[in-house]
């Protein structure tokens, strides 16, 4: 089954936690693109962010991005876990985090 993921979420989340000299220029970060990803691709995305977390366990953006992938796999428990970790590490984009939390609340019927 295919899911739609907003690529912008991944770009902005990655930018939120990297040094300013490594950030994507502001005009590039405004580009929105929707891609269709199947379950195997979601597994690959999860693996990429899991490896990033192994390399840097304090990388809040990787936890957020993995939470998004888990959400689209309907693995809400793991998505909640990664959201909490991203928050604990001070993930910098409140609107993106709030949006995902609201979608998780709606999907699971729980607050946390």
Helices and strands as residue ranges (DSSP letters): E 3-6, H 7-16, G 20-22, H 26-29, E 34-37, H 39-55, H 60-72, H 76-88, H 94-108
